[in-house]
């Protein structure tokens, strides 16, 4: 999924990668892509994951995992980072998700579990501030329930904000006229339709 997202990010785009699966996208961007990765903790031009001697405990991504910096990287106050997010300065944000509705609503921060993240955090700012929102998630829950749903039942992160969903079974565009299948992986169109409770085309 991370490689697919990286493939679809235009050259030179300014992009934020959320916690979880989205952080893996950094490892799949071509070195000459010109994509500038932004972090909400105040960094521009973040590089891929750091390993071995390259690990610097002061350089981390949204998931607190060590990352590298690319030439020209810059650092700034947390408030300035959120101003970039809220001000429409990001071309794309890539977020994880618990549910995405057929109308593009996103729920990605709380499932009601006792150990769940206690607050929505920066995902809300990203969901409404980025020009395009990509979501990465498995198509089904561990219990086999679809995560692309007619209506989100978990607390919302943003309304009508999702443009595209990358899953292990399909890539889906969320459009004004419905959910459109872009690519399929290991399933037919009809099999995918049987797994979901929303119409697809």
Secondary structure as UniProt FT lines:
FT   HELIX           2..8
FT   TURN            11..12
FT   STRAND          14..17
FT   HELIX           20..28
FT   TURN            31..32
FT   STRAND          36..39
FT   TURN            40..42
FT   STRAND          43..49
FT   HELIX           52..54
FT   TURN            57..58
FT   TURN            62..63
FT   STRAND          66..75
FT   HELIX           78..86
FT   TURN            87..88
FT   STRAND          92..96
FT   STRAND          99..101
FT   TURN            102..103
FT   STRAND          106..107
FT   TURN            114..115
FT   TURN            121..122
FT   HELIX           123..129
FT   STRAND          132..136
FT   TURN            142..143
FT   STRAND          148..149
FT   STRAND          164..166
FT   STRAND          170..175
FT   TURN            176..177
FT   STRAND          178..184
FT   HELIX           189..195
//
